[in-house]
Amino acid sequence: MSAAAVRPLEAGIYAPLPTFFLPDSEDLDLKTQAAHVLRLIKAGVKPLLAGTMGEAHHLSHQERVELIKTTRWTLDDAGYKNVPIISGTGTGSTRETIELSQEAAAAGADYAIVICSGYFAGALANNKKALKAFWADVSEKSPIPIMIYNYPGAAGGIDLDSDTITELAEECPNLCGVKLTCGNVGKLTRICATVSNPSFASSHPRKDANAPFVVLGGFADFILTSAFVDGHGAITGLANIAPFTLAKLFDISEKAKADRSLLPEAQRLQGIVARADYTIAKAGIAGTKYLLKKMYGYGGLTRRPLPPIEAAVGTALWEHPHTQEVVQIERELSGKVQS
């Protein structure tokens, strides 16, 4: 498929995939990458490549292209031709971000997610005009729709407020959403109050009708809350570990809006997920890879200089009650044990 976003961007759960490396060379382990993509999609979770969890900062242009091509071929070959690929293309300059977005489109990505570099945060963080110009320029010149990635922790503290994000959504028709890894539920609520209103689509149409402006949480601990303010799901690292659980939580949260008898179960599951997300997220990329190895037999190391998790820390993470609670739910939902 061409650069046009013909695969719809839908509400749901997306996983920012780790990038897997061969143990000695640190070359891409594309075989494991493909297997991981298929495991997630079979659970109802869609892929995001070359994000923070994917160690995008450690990847060359060509490696990003290889990841996209491998993922697209894997999905198509397995019969998932309509599943979209989101790929991270944010980098130091506006110019290179546009270049990466063009390369991602040519490789088979349907959407790009873009963070503003924090290297010059001192000059940018309080300059609303410059920040808006960054996403406006990138989205205008990108052949595929662009999602805003708001993650102060990876951007030198740059944290877009709800007014700025809403203005960008109104002014830039090739923007297709925002990922809020700031974790600000109030901000999510305010943005949804505008962009999820039925009138928004008609008054501010997108460049591509398949790419509506979606509002996605960056953590798994407010999926239920998001549903009740007309959010659209989450892009969350925990979906790599517990994809069936996250897909179930999203589904029951959506259904609970119409059937309040489902709300207690949605609240119970959200509590389990929130505790697990809080505990596992603190272990970072290395912790996620460690848990993947424990649960599924693959994971591997991070790319240097990012350090691996220490053995004792990994054991404590695996044995933590919050981790074991979500692992049990995941095994039940995936059919690996009887519920």
C-alpha angles and dihedrals in degrees: 000000000000132000092281111103097244093153105079122240104231137184114263143082122322125186122215096221122223114236110239122218134196109253101239106029100030087226116148114283096215094171091061090041090057094047092051093050091053093047091055098044091051087057092051099260122127126217133253115186133202097013128132092288088048092057091240090171088064097049130094122223090256093050091053089052091049091052092052094046093047092048094047092049091046094051094044093046091052093050098260096119094142096054109108126224122222114197131189114241104161114126141148103298137032089237095055093042089057089047092051091047090053091049091048091052092049090050093054107271115144098198137015128215116210132198123187112242114250095209091102096029091134089067098035110036095080097030105096093176093056093045093050090047091054096058092036093054094044094047093046093053100036117100090214130049117274128224120205114236110205108189113144092184091064097035104058092264097308104153120176115215124225094258092055093048093046092049091051090050090052097044103038115060094187093060110102104185150306136265111213108206087157082084092221107153093184090056090050090051093051094048092047090050086067109028097038092052108108090234093062096073092054097041094043107027119191123241087240117037090210090061110066120175105268128188113216130181118231094217134047098232098088104038091118092047090048092053092057093054092047097259119156107234132270147287101219137165091219088070088073090062101034110020096154090051094050093045089050092049092051092047096048092044091056092046092048090066089070099027111043091186086078093056098089091054091045089051092048093051092044089054092054092047094046093053092047093047092051093050100040096042090061089063091060127201093328090054092052091050090048092053092047088055092049094048105032108016099250137077111107130186134318119249114264137290085035104088126229120245114271114250095242092047091049092051091049090049093051093047095045111119091233091056095044092049093057092041089057092050091047092051091050094049094045091051096243092124133018114263 
